[in-house]
């Protein structure tokens, strides 16, 4: 009997222990995490609305809906919408009774604006009915009108005119794209002649939308480009927006967006700025005393210019004041409160933090203490309720409420907690080293699941894109730190010179040194990690990256045999052939000190293809066929050269992908190929 009882206890103990053993993340567990979108707190501070996407490997089974939760966390979140059509641009009415959003529902040929009554319940009602579609709704301050944007044919300012042009173009029998200026493509789309315009529509029953750009003279210029940044003026009679009129000059300068004021009742737009700076993200203080925006220097022969939060007096539009000049950090998003405080998300050394600033004095206080990324901030009208998304490298985004006094946060959602509890996700370790050039360089080290300090692990050096970017303490799907480490690798993530979040100068210092300096810093960081972490096997190293990280992978191929194998996704191997085939051209001149035919030192000495005779390291090359930022030709050229040199290499082209591998099954296949490649050589 005692033996039987002991056996039962042992079985129970063994079962419980096994149940508590955490597992490595797989592509399936990573991909099926629910995706929580940006929060919008109601003006009265009582409710928070946000989107949740429930992923699937089958596109038709992906579900995205709006959810709502009390801002005080007194009850669990609940669904507001039910259906597979996703909702975007959701905004509260000033009285906190309604939500407007854009969606393409079953009966819609294009997205339309819908309004849902939150106070009384019921189904959302379609608000707009415009043939070209509608998006990004904004309520007027008095709640009587909604502003939205859409794309129209040039010179067409009525829906009937757009319908007529659409019908006429359907009758054209030839199929050709014709261009007389640059750019011709953007990321994954060919640029057409359509323009984005702003529309206003009264919420009264039977009203129709009016194109408020009808008399804006700038729209007839070939270089007109409205970027969607627009806001209501406090008097409900005008809007302020930013737009460029030199977009077709992008081959030889960076287009510059200026601020304009426009009456919603007609008339031409009045230019507000013309000082050479680039403007965006306008917003008014609730009382209308100030206009805020982001402004950055432009066409000053710098590869990076930090946008600075800027204040103007209104309505005089005078007394330009840069509020974040001393902060020296990028502002991700910001909200102005009724008491002239600015709540903002900023990027700082691989973290996104929430700060509050006095809009008049400029005094700043940090509201968050926990490492990670707080990116999408929203604030109630009185400024007392602050909510944001929060994520870190081991936790996908959730909605949090932020205390303005204690730096504490309260989680309002927990959609992925159960799934995360079963996973072994090692917290990243931060370390710094001083480079041979005397710079302090930051890196993150990620250990694999089941880590044992007594063992030796290969090192996988992963290089971020940009170069104006950073390896943040956040959750990713394209280069998920833990999934890359899961087969048993230590992952090293270094923020080299050119990265953001370390000051404007640090980001600018990559100019004229596009590959060598950053690559040297990455190699030195790897050496430093091997020196200080005894569990790293320095004889087994690999490196890889995407976009600019792919450029660096190809530069490693040209300059070092440090690594057993390389992975280059969307990577440039020939800077000269990429120059004019990419959708973005002029910035490459600025980076390299002139056009390719000028053969500056950067073009001659830091172009990987010029060192092809040294190519020896096995390379996995992956690329999306619809990638116009680093076009397919560079990956084909790279593969062809490697095959000519008999260097072990594999080329994988994803016909339906762009700069990123985004489709579920494509992503799963890409990760498998990456892991198989590493396993083969490590």
N, C-alpha and C positions, 0 to 999 in steps of 0.2 A: 504493500500500500504506500509506504513511504517512497519507494522507488518510483511508483506510478506518479505520485504527487510531484516528486522532483522533476520527472520528465515533463509533466505538464507545465511546471514553472519555467523550465529551460526553454521549451517551445515558445511560450508566451514572451519570455525575455528576448529570444532570438528574433521573433516576429516584430516586436516593438522596436528593437535595435535596427533591424533592416528597414522598417518603415521610416525611421528617422535619418537614415543615411541619405545625404543629399547627392544629387546626380549632376553631371556636367550638363550645360546647356546644349541643346541640339538646334538645328535650324527650325525644326517644327515647334519646339517650345518657345524659341525666340520669336518666330514669325507670328504665332497665334496669340501673342500678347495683345490685349486690347489697346487701341491707339486713342488716347484722350486728347482732345483739342483745346484750343485757347478758351479761357473762361471769360464771360461777360457778366459782371455783377449788375443787378438792377439799380437804377438811380437812388431808390430808397434804401438800398443796402440789405434787403431781405432775402433776395434770391440770386443764385448763380446759374446761368445756363452755359452749356458747353456741348461739344460733339463727342461722340464715341464711335469709333469704327471697329467692327468685329471682323477680323481678317479671315480669309479662306484661301486655299490654293486654287479654288475654282472661282473665276472672276464674277460669275453670275450669283454666287453665294455670299459675296461680301456685303455686309450690312453696315450702314452708317446712319445714325439718328442723333437728334438733339435730346439732351438730358437736363434735368434741373435738380438743384439741391439747395436747402436753406443755407444761407450764409453763416448762420450760427452753428451749423452741424447738428441740429436737433433731430433730424431724421435722415434716412438714407436717400441717395439719389433715385430719381424715377425717370422713366422715359417720357418724352413729350411727343415725339413723332415715331411713326411705325411704317417702315418701308425701306426698300433698297436704295432709293434715290437719296443721295447725300445732300445735306443742307450746309450752306456756307454763308459767311458774312453776316451772321446773326447779330442783331442790335436791338436793344430795349428802347421803347418809347420813353419820352421824358417823364411820363406819369407812372412808369413801371407796370402798365397794364398789358402792353402788347410786345411781341417780338416780331421783327421783320427779318426775313432771310431769303436767300436765293436758292432755288432748287429746280431741277428738271424732273417733274413728275410724269406719271404714265401718259397723260394726255398732252404733254408739252413737247413741241419739236425742238425748242431751245429753252435754256433756263429762264425762269421768271421770278419776280419778287412775290413772296407770300407773307401774309400777316396772320399771326396766331394770337388769340385772346387768352392771356394767361390768367387774368383775374376771374373770368367766367368759364373758361374751359371751352372745349369744342375743337373741331378740325380747323386747320389752317386754311385761309381763303386766299385765292390767287388775287394779287393786287395789280400787277402789270400785265399788259397784253401787247407785246411789241415783237415784231417779226424777227428782229436781230438779237433778241435776248436781253437779259438784264442781270446785273450783279452788284455786289458791294453796296447795299442800301445804307443810307444815313437819314435818321429823323431830323427834321428841322427843330431848333430849340423850343418852339411853341408846340411841337407835336402835330402840326397840321399838314405837313408835306413830307415827302420822302424823296431824297436825292439818290440816284443810282447811275451806274455807268454801263456802257456797252459799245460795241464796235459797229461802225456804219460805213457805207461807201462814201468816198470823198465827194463833197458838194451836195450830199443828200441830208436834209435836215427835217424830213418828215418820214413817218413810217411808210406812207404810200410810195414815196420816192425810192426808198430802199427796196421795197417789194418789187417795184418796176425794174430797177437795175438788176436785181437778182434774177428775175425772169429773163431779161435780155441776155444776161451772161450765160444762162443755161442753153441758149440757142446757138452760141458760138461753137463751130464745129472743130476748130483747131484747139490744141492744148499746148500752151507755151507760157513760160515765165520770161518777162522782159524787164531789164534793169538798166538804168543809166546812172545810178549812184550806189554807194556802199553805205550800210551793210545790206546784204541780200538774204541773210539767214540769222536766226536767233535760237541758240541752244538746239532745238530739234524741229524747228519749223522754218519754212521759207516765208520771208516777209512779203505780205501782199500790200495792196494800196488802201486797205481799210484803216480808219482812224478811230481811236477811243474818244467818245464824247460823254458829256454829263447831261443827265435828264432830271427834271423835277416833275413830280406828280402830286396833286392834292389827294388827301385820304378820303375826300368826299366821294360818295357813290357816283359812278358814271364819269368820273374825271379821266382824262387821258394824259399821257406823258408828253412833255415839251422838251425838245433839244435846246438847252440854254446856250449852246455854242453856235447857234444859227447865225449870229452876227459877229462872231469873233474872227477878225481879219487874219489872225495868225494861222487859221486852219487851211487857208488856201496856199500856204507856203509849202514847198516840197519837203522841207525839213521839220514840219510840225509833228510833235510827238508828245501827247498827254500821257503821263506815267501813272495816272490813277490817284495821285495824291491830291485830295480836295477836302475842304471842310466848310461847314456853314459859318457865316458871320453871325454874331449874337443877335442882330436885329431881324433875322429871318428874311432879309431882303437881298442878300448877296452871298457869294461864296468866294473863297480864296483857293487857288489851285496852282500847281507847278507844272510847267511844260517846257519843252525845248523847241526851238525853231531852226536848229542847225543839225538835226539828226542825220541828214544826208551828207554831212561833212565828216563822218566818223572815220574815214580812211586817213585823215590827216590831222584830226584833233578830237578831243573828248567832248561829245555834246554836253551843253550846259543848260540845265533847267532853271528857269526864272519863276518868280512868284507873280501871279496876276490876281486882280480883284475883278469880279464879274457880277453884275446885277442879274437876278433871276428873271427880271421883267423885260430884258432885252438890252441891246447896246453892245458895244465892243468891250473887250477885256482891257482893263487898265494895267499896264506893267507896273509892278511895285519895286522890282530889283533890276539892276543892270550893272553889277560891279564885278562880274567875272566869276563869282562864287557859284557853286551848284546848290540848288535849294530843293528841299522835299519835306514831307511829313508836317504840313502846317496844322496848327491847332490853336484855338483861342482859350484864354482864361474865361471861366464861366461868367464873370462880370463884364467881359469885353474890354478890359483895360489894356490887355496885352495880346499880341500875336506871337506865337512861338513857332519855330521850325528847326530843321536840321540844315546846316550850311557848311560846305567844305570848299577849300581852295580847288581850283580846276585849271588844267592846262598850264601848270607851273613847272613842268618837267620833273615831276615826282611820280614814282610808281604807285604811291598810296597817299591819300589825304584823309585824315580823320574828320568825319562829320562832327560838327560841334553844335550843341543845343544853343539856339540863339533866340533872343527876345527883342521885340519891337514894341514901342508904344503904339496904341491904336485909339482913334482912327488916323492919327497923324503919320503913322508909319515912320517914326523917327527914333533916334536914340538906340541904334543897333548895339546889342550887348551880348557877347559870347559868355554863356553861363558855365560851360564845362571846359573852358580853355585850360584851367589848371588841373582838371580831372584826368585829362590825357588818356581817356578810355572810350571805346565805342559805346554809344547808347543804342540798345536793341529796340526799346519801345519806351514811351512815356505817356503819362496822363497828368493833366493840370486840374487841381482841385479848386473848390470854391474859395478857400482861404489862401489862394496863391502859393500853394505848395505844388511841387512837381514830384510825382512818384515815377521812378524810372528803373528799367532793367539795364545794367551795364555789363560789359564783358571785362573780366579782370583775371589775368593769369590762369586761363583755362576754366574759370568759373563764371557763371552769370549771377550777379548779385542784385538785390533790390536796394536802392537808395532813395532817400527823400531829400529834396532841395527846396530851400526858400527861393521862390521865383524872383524876389526883389533883391534880397541880400546875397544870395548865392551860397549860403551856408548849407553843408551837406552832412547827412547822417546815414550810416548803413543800417538797414532794417533786418538783415539776415545774417546768420552766423554759420549755419550748416553748409559744408562744401557741397557743390553740385551746381545745377543750372535752373535759375528762375527766369523765365524768358517772357512769357505773355502776361503782362500785368494789367489789371483792371481795378478801378476804384469807384466807390459810391459817390454820389453828388457832394456829400458833406465831408468826404475824405477820410471817414472813420473806418470804412471797411475796405481792406486791400486783399485781393486774391491774385493768384498766379498759378501757372503750371510749375511743378518742381520735378526734377529728375536727376539721377546721377548714373554713374557707369554701371551700377548694379540694379537700377530701378527705372522702369519706363515712367513717362510723365503721369502725374496725378495732379488733382486740383488741391491747393492749399490756401488757407487763410493766414495772413501775416499780421502779427501784433506789432503795432508801432512803438511799443514801449519796451518789450522784453526780448526782442529778437526771436521769440518762439513762433513756431508755425503749428497749425492744426490741419491735419489731413481731412478734407471734405469728401474725398473719394479713395477707393482702395480696390480698383477693378482687377489688379494683377497680383495682389498680395498672396493669394492661395497658390498660384502658379510659381511665384518666386520662392515661396517657402520650401519647395521641393528641390531647388537648384543650389549648387555649390558655386557661388559667385564671389570670388576673392576680391576684396577691396583693393583698388589700385594704390600703389605707393608712390609718393612724389619724391623726387630727388633732383638736386641741382649740381651742376659742375661748372667750372670756369674754363672756357675754351682756350685754345692756343692763341686766339685773337684777343683774349682778355674779357670776353663777354660771359655773363652768367646765363646759362642755358637750362631750361626746365624740361624734365622728362617725367612720364608716368610709366610705372612698371606693373604689369598685370600678370599674376600667377595663374597657372591652370587649376582646374578643379582637382581635388584630392592632393593638393600640393604637399610635398614632403621635403623639408629643408635638407635632409640628408642625401637626397638624390641629385643627379645632374640633369639639367634640362637644356634642350637647344634654345637658341635665341632667335625670335622672329622680329625684325626691325620693320615697323610699319610707318610709312611716311605720309603725312597729310597733304591734301591738295591746297590750291590757292594760287600763289603762296600766302595770300592774305587770308589766313584761317588759323585754326588751332585745334589741338587735340583736347577737347573739353571733357570735364567730368560729367558726361551725359550718356544716355542710352542711345545706341545707334543700331540701324538695321543693315546698312551697306558695308560697314567695316566694324562689326560688333566685336569689341575687345575680347569678351569672354568666349565667343564662338571661335574666334581665331586661335585662342589659347587652348581650347578644349582638347585637342588631340594630345596635349602634353608639351606645350611650348610656353616659354616666358615671352611675353610681348612687350616690346619697348616702343614708346610713343614720345617723340622728341619735338618740341616747338623750337624750330631753328630760326635764324634771322630771317625776317620777312613775315613772321607770324603776327597775329593781332592779339590785343589784350595786354601788351607789354610796353605800350607807349608808341606814339606816332613815329618817332625816330627809329625804333627797333624794326618797325614794319617797312620803313623807307630804306634801311641800310642794305637791302638786298639789291638795290639798283646797281647796274653794271657788273654784278656778280651773281647771275641768275641761277647757277647750279653748283659751282665749286664750293663756295663758302658754306652754304647750307648743308651740302653733302659731307664736307669735312666735319661740321659740327655734329651731324648724325653719327658718323663713324667714331668720333671721339666720345660721344655719349655712350655708344655701344661698348667701347673699350673701358670706359669708366664703370659701367654697370658690371661688366665681367670682373673687373678688379674688386669691386665692393660687395658683390653678391656671389657667394661661393657656390650656390646651387646652379649657376649658369655655366654651361659647357661652351667655352669660347671656341672650340674647334668645330662647332656645328652652328653656323649662323646663316640666316636667309634674310632677304629684304624685299619689300614690295610696297606699292602704293598706287593711288589712282589720281588721274588728272595731273596736277603738278607733281604729286607723289609718284606718278608713272614716269614723268620726265626724269625725276631723280633716280628712279630704278634704272633707266637707260643710261644715265650718267654714271651710275655705279658700274654698269657693264663696261663702260668706256674707260674707267679709271682705276678699278680695283678688282682684285680677286679675293677680296675679304669674305665674300658670301658664296655658299655652296650652290644657291639658286636664287633667281629673282622672279618677281611678279610685276608686270607692268600693265595696269588697266588704264585705258584712255591716255596712253603716254606718248609724248613727243620724242621721236628719235632724231628728227631733222628740223631744227628750228627755222631754217630758211624755207623749207617747203610748207611748214605749218603757217608761216607768217601771213600769206595772202589767201590761204584756203580756209582759215578759221573765221568764225563769225565776228571775232574781235581782233582787230589788227593793230591799231595805232599804239596801244599800250605796250606792245612788244618792241616798238621803236624806242619808246621812253625807257623801257627796261634795259635795252642793249646799247643805248647811246646813239641810235640812228637807224636808218633803214638797212636791210641786208646788203644792198649794193655798196654801202659805205664801208663795209667790212671792218667795223670797229673790233676792238679786242674781244668783246663778248661774243660777237658772231663768229669770229675766227677760232677762239680758244675754248668756247664752252658750248659747242654743238656736238652732241654725241656721235653723229654719223661720221664726223671727221676722224674719229678714233676707231673706226670699225675694224681695223687690223688687230686691235687688242681685244675684240669681243671673244670671250671664252666661256662665260658663265651660262648655264642653262636658263632659259627664260620662258615663262608662261605669259603670253600676250592675250589680253581680252579687250573687246571694244564693242560698243553699240553702233550698229550701222547708221542710226539716226543721230549720231553725235556730231554736231556741227561746231562745237567748241574745240575739240581735238579730233579733226575729221579722220575718217577711216583710212585715208591714204597713208598716214604716218604709221599706223599699225601694220598695214600691208608692206610698206617699205621696210620696216623693222624686221618682219618675218622673212621677207625675201633676202635681205642681207645676211641674216643669221643662217638661213638654209644654204646660201652660197658659201658661207664660211664653215658649214658643217657643224655649227653649234647646236646642241640639242635645244629644240624650241617647239612650242605648240601655239597655234593661233586659234582663238575662239571668237567668232563674230556672232553677235546677237542681233538678228535682223529687225526686231521690233523694239529694241532698247535705244535710249539716247545716251547722254553723258553718264548716266547711272544705270545700274541693273535693278529695275524696280518691280518687274513682274514676279509673282511668287515662285513659280516653277523655274524661271530663269535664275532667280536668286539662289534657290536651292542647288541647282546645277553648278552655278558659279562657285559657291562655297565648297562643294564637293571636289571640283577640279582644283581649286586652290589647295585644299587639304591633301589631295592625292599627290600634287606636285611637290609639296613640302615633304610629305612622307617619303617620296621616292629619293630625295636628295639629302634629307636630314636623318 
